[in-house]
Amino acid sequence: ENSTACPANATICNGTSCVLKEENINETLSIVLSTVLTVMLALVMFSMGCNVDLRKFWGHIKRPWGIFVGFLCQFGIMPLTGFLLALVFDVLPVQAVVVLIMGCCPGGTTSNIIAYWVDGDMDLSISMTTCSTLLAMGMMPLCLFVYAKVWTDSNAIVLPYDSIGISLVALIVPVSFGMYVTHRWPSKAKIIIKVG
């Protein structure tokens, strides 16, 4: 047996020196962290769904004034603010486009968590998040088309529709299940709300 022989997983081997593949611990940690965070977020959203009153939720959908105000802020004021800040501070084009994208992105579940913590109107918060995430599919490209012309070709920007869809499913499924639990077993829902 030759003790100078390279291991089987070596990428380059000339008999005396070997180059081994780096073990990508970051990729493994990223997958674990992503999985843990997804499960925790789903549990939190399930708990929030247990806190939603179906009649109030449908009331916000039927009379969408709060949702309309949220829509104007999300897709009117925020992208305009990002655009003006990027112009005023004269940032690099790539930075300006990032600021615009951040200004156009829907808030996601973070706004629901904050509304839950401060004992806000969960029905309105969840209905606004759902509507803004759905509307982001069309409004993000429109806002970027309008505002990003100054710095880049709008067609060069690729929107993460898959991420938007995943966040929509991650919002709707646990919240709907939580609403069902509240409707079916109200006493158990109160326990879940306290734990969640």
C-alpha positions as CSV (number, residue, x, y, z in Angstrom):
1,E,0.0,0.0,0.0
2,N,1.2,3.5,-0.9
3,S,0.9,5.9,2.0
4,T,1.4,8.9,-0.3
5,A,-1.6,8.0,-2.4
6,C,-4.4,10.5,-2.4
7,P,-7.8,9.8,-0.9
8,A,-10.6,8.7,-3.2
9,N,-12.4,12.1,-2.9
10,A,-9.4,14.1,-4.1
11,T,-10.1,16.3,-7.1
12,I,-6.5,16.7,-8.2
13,C,-3.8,14.1,-7.4
14,N,-0.3,13.9,-8.7
15,G,0.9,11.3,-6.3
16,T,2.6,13.6,-3.8
17,S,0.0,16.3,-3.3
18,C,-3.7,16.3,-3.3
19,V,-6.5,18.8,-3.5
20,L,-9.5,17.7,-1.6
21,K,-13.0,19.0,-2.0
22,E,-14.0,21.5,0.7
23,E,-16.8,20.2,2.8
24,N,-19.5,22.8,2.4
25,I,-20.7,23.1,6.0
26,N,-22.3,26.4,5.1
27,E,-24.7,24.8,2.6
28,T,-25.7,22.2,5.2
29,L,-26.2,24.8,7.9
30,S,-28.2,26.9,5.4
31,I,-30.6,24.0,4.7
32,V,-31.0,23.2,8.4
33,L,-31.6,26.9,9.3
34,S,-34.1,27.3,6.4
35,T,-36.0,24.2,7.5
36,V,-36.1,25.2,11.1
37,L,-37.2,28.8,10.3
38,T,-39.9,27.6,7.9
39,V,-41.3,25.2,10.5
40,M,-41.2,27.8,13.2
41,L,-42.8,30.4,11.0
42,A,-45.6,28.0,10.0
43,L,-46.3,27.3,13.7
44,V,-46.5,31.0,14.4
45,M,-48.8,31.6,11.5
46,F,-50.9,28.7,12.6
47,S,-51.2,30.3,16.0
48,M,-52.1,33.6,14.4
49,G,-54.8,31.9,12.4
50,C,-56.3,30.6,15.6
51,N,-56.6,34.3,16.6
52,V,-58.5,35.3,13.5
53,D,-62.3,35.8,13.7
54,L,-63.7,34.6,10.4
55,R,-66.6,37.2,10.4
56,K,-64.2,40.1,11.0
57,F,-61.8,38.7,8.3
58,W,-64.6,38.6,5.7
59,G,-65.7,42.0,6.8
60,H,-62.3,43.4,5.8
61,I,-62.6,41.6,2.5
62,K,-66.1,42.9,1.8
63,R,-65.3,46.5,2.9
64,P,-61.7,46.8,1.9
65,W,-60.9,50.3,3.0
66,G,-58.1,49.2,5.2
67,I,-56.7,46.9,2.6
68,F,-56.9,49.8,0.0
69,V,-54.9,52.1,2.3
70,G,-52.3,49.3,2.8
71,F,-52.2,48.8,-1.0
72,L,-51.6,52.5,-1.6
73,C,-48.8,52.6,1.0
74,Q,-47.3,49.4,-0.2
75,F,-47.3,50.0,-4.0
76,G,-47.5,53.8,-4.1
77,I,-45.7,55.5,-1.3
78,M,-43.0,52.9,-0.5
79,P,-41.6,52.6,-4.1
80,L,-41.8,56.3,-4.6
81,T,-40.0,56.9,-1.4
82,G,-37.3,54.4,-2.4
83,F,-37.0,56.0,-5.8
84,L,-36.6,59.5,-4.3
85,L,-34.1,58.4,-1.7
86,A,-32.0,56.6,-4.4
87,L,-32.0,59.9,-6.4
88,V,-31.2,62.1,-3.5
89,F,-28.3,60.0,-2.2
90,D,-27.0,59.3,-5.7
91,V,-26.4,55.7,-5.1
92,L,-24.9,53.2,-7.6
93,P,-27.4,51.9,-10.2
94,V,-27.4,48.4,-8.7
95,Q,-28.0,49.8,-5.2
96,A,-30.8,52.0,-6.5
97,V,-32.6,48.9,-8.1
98,V,-32.2,47.0,-4.8
99,V,-33.8,49.9,-2.9
100,L,-36.6,49.9,-5.4
101,I,-37.1,46.2,-5.1
102,M,-37.2,46.4,-1.3
103,G,-39.7,49.3,-1.6
104,C,-42.0,47.1,-3.8
105,C,-41.8,43.9,-1.8
106,P,-44.8,43.0,0.3
107,G,-44.2,42.9,4.0
108,G,-44.9,39.2,4.4
109,T,-45.5,37.6,7.7
110,T,-43.4,40.1,9.7
111,S,-46.2,42.6,9.8
112,N,-48.5,39.9,11.1
113,I,-46.1,39.0,13.8
114,I,-45.8,42.6,14.9
115,A,-49.5,43.1,14.8
116,Y,-49.9,40.0,17.0
117,W,-47.3,41.2,19.5
118,V,-48.9,44.6,19.9
119,D,-52.4,43.1,20.1
120,G,-53.4,44.7,16.8
121,D,-56.2,43.9,14.4
122,M,-55.0,40.4,13.2
123,D,-57.9,40.1,10.8
124,L,-56.9,43.3,9.0
125,S,-53.2,42.4,9.1
126,I,-53.6,39.0,7.6
127,S,-56.1,40.1,4.9
128,M,-53.7,43.0,4.0
129,T,-50.7,40.6,3.8
130,T,-52.6,38.1,1.7
131,C,-53.9,40.8,-0.7
132,S,-50.5,42.6,-1.0
133,T,-48.7,39.3,-1.7
134,L,-51.2,38.4,-4.4
135,L,-51.1,41.9,-5.9
136,A,-47.2,41.9,-5.8
137,M,-47.2,39.4,-8.7
138,G,-48.4,42.3,-11.0
139,M,-47.5,45.4,-9.1
140,M,-43.8,44.7,-8.5
141,P,-43.1,44.5,-12.3
142,L,-45.2,47.6,-12.9
143,C,-43.4,49.6,-10.1
144,L,-40.0,48.5,-11.3
145,F,-40.9,49.3,-14.9
146,V,-41.9,52.8,-14.0
147,Y,-39.1,53.6,-11.6
148,A,-36.1,51.6,-12.6
149,K,-35.8,53.1,-16.1
150,V,-33.5,55.7,-14.8
151,W,-30.8,53.1,-13.8
152,T,-31.3,50.0,-15.9
153,D,-33.4,48.2,-18.5
154,S,-36.5,47.1,-16.7
155,N,-36.4,43.8,-18.6
156,A,-33.1,42.9,-17.1
157,I,-34.6,42.6,-13.6
158,V,-35.8,39.1,-12.8
159,L,-38.6,38.9,-10.2
160,P,-38.7,36.0,-7.8
161,Y,-42.2,34.8,-8.6
162,D,-41.4,31.4,-7.0
163,S,-40.4,33.1,-3.7
164,I,-43.6,35.2,-3.8
165,G,-45.7,32.1,-4.4
166,I,-43.9,30.2,-1.6
167,S,-44.5,33.0,0.8
168,L,-48.2,33.2,-0.2
169,V,-48.6,29.4,0.4
170,A,-46.6,29.7,3.7
171,L,-49.1,32.4,4.8
172,I,-52.4,31.0,3.6
173,V,-52.1,27.3,4.6
174,P,-51.2,27.6,8.3
175,V,-53.5,30.6,8.8
176,S,-56.4,28.8,7.1
177,F,-55.7,25.7,9.3
178,G,-55.6,27.9,12.4
179,M,-58.9,29.5,11.4
180,Y,-60.4,26.0,10.9
181,V,-59.2,24.9,14.4
182,T,-60.8,28.0,15.9
183,H,-64.1,27.3,14.2
184,R,-64.1,23.6,15.0
185,W,-62.5,23.6,18.5
186,P,-62.6,27.1,20.1
187,S,-61.3,25.9,23.5
188,K,-58.2,24.2,21.9
189,A,-57.6,27.3,19.8
190,K,-57.3,29.4,23.0
191,I,-54.6,27.1,24.3
192,I,-52.8,27.2,21.0
193,I,-52.9,31.0,21.0
194,K,-51.3,31.1,24.5
195,V,-48.6,28.6,23.5
196,G,-47.9,30.2,20.1
